[in-house]
């Protein structure tokens, strides 16, 4: 297994697999969050299920955290090795002619997305872990002594988007995520050898995904800000 990471091809392949895993997670995440736009009850129920299900909490959540860390660490490693092997003078002369802004700045957009993830973890994940495992409240109720009080997830979500500054941070972060995905999606497919007759369809799908998923996240944040 360690030999895979010693070669450039192996590192890129592993990077692509982690990218696909995170792309699937983004679809699941935005699907659950989007229910908050049209159904408070459904969002609360789904959030409570995801937050208390042993399989999700004990298996899927740790795998997700490892996947996020691996993807970004591997991204920085690949970028560092690419820069080290690249002729600097040549790159300065022709980089703009041979590549897009997105491909040249994957490290930058990735770093911003990583910074946003730290904020997002602070906003939701750490808060949730504190309530469940520090305070010991797994009920998910606004008032644990009142079974009729309802789940707290919807109100907490909306509260996060009251501040226009926080909403702006989310919007900018998801725009950069979109730019990151527009290049990364195609790169991931190339890394696993998907250079075939379906490549045009994949490129079309990648554009829909790379723009559509971040746009939905932005819509959710803006919607709750203006309807709070």
Rosetta blueprint (number, residue, H / E / L):
1 X L
2 X L
3 X L
4 X H
5 X H
6 X H
7 X L
8 X H
9 X H
10 X H
11 X H
12 X H
13 X H
14 X H
15 X H
16 X H
17 X H
18 X H
19 X H
20 X H
21 X H
22 X H
23 X H
24 X H
25 X H
26 X H
27 X H
28 X H
29 X H
30 X H
31 X H
32 X H
33 X H
34 X H
35 X H
36 X H
37 X H
38 X H
39 X L
40 X H
41 X H
42 X H
43 X H
44 X H
45 X H
46 X H
47 X H
48 X H
49 X H
50 X H
51 X H
52 X H
53 X L
54 X H
55 X H
56 X H
57 X H
58 X H
59 X H
60 X H
61 X H
62 X H
63 X H
64 X H
65 X H
66 X H
67 X H
68 X H
69 X H
70 X H
71 X H
72 X H
73 X H
74 X H
75 X H
76 X H
77 X H
78 X H
79 X H
80 X H
81 X H
82 X H
83 X H
84 X H
85 X H
86 X L
87 X L
88 X H
89 X H
90 X H
91 X H
92 X H
93 X H
94 X H
95 X H
96 X H
97 X H
98 X H
99 X L
100 X L
101 X H
102 X H
103 X H
104 X H
105 X L
106 X H
107 X H
108 X H
109 X H
110 X H
111 X H
112 X H
113 X H
114 X H
115 X H
116 X H
117 X H
118 X H
119 X H
120 X H
121 X H
122 X H
123 X H
124 X H
125 X H
126 X H
127 X H
128 X H
129 X H
130 X H
131 X H
132 X H
133 X H
134 X H
135 X L
136 X L
137 X L
138 X L
139 X L
140 X L
141 X E
142 X L
143 X L
144 X L
145 X L
146 X L
147 X L
148 X L
149 X L
150 X L
151 X E
152 X L
153 X H
154 X H
155 X H
156 X H
157 X H
158 X H
159 X H
160 X H
161 X L
162 X L
163 X L
164 X H
165 X H
166 X H
167 X H
168 X H
169 X H
170 X H
171 X H
172 X H
173 X H
174 X H
175 X H
176 X H
177 X H
178 X H
179 X H
180 X H
181 X H
182 X H
183 X H
184 X H
185 X H
186 X H
187 X H
188 X H
189 X H
190 X H
191 X H
192 X L
193 X L
194 X L
195 X L
196 X L
197 X L
198 X L
199 X H
200 X H
201 X H
202 X H
203 X H
204 X H
205 X H
206 X H
207 X H
208 X H
209 X H
210 X H
211 X H
212 X H
213 X H
214 X H
215 X H
216 X H
217 X H
218 X H
219 X H
220 X H
221 X H
222 X H
223 X H
224 X H
225 X H
226 X H
227 X H
228 X L
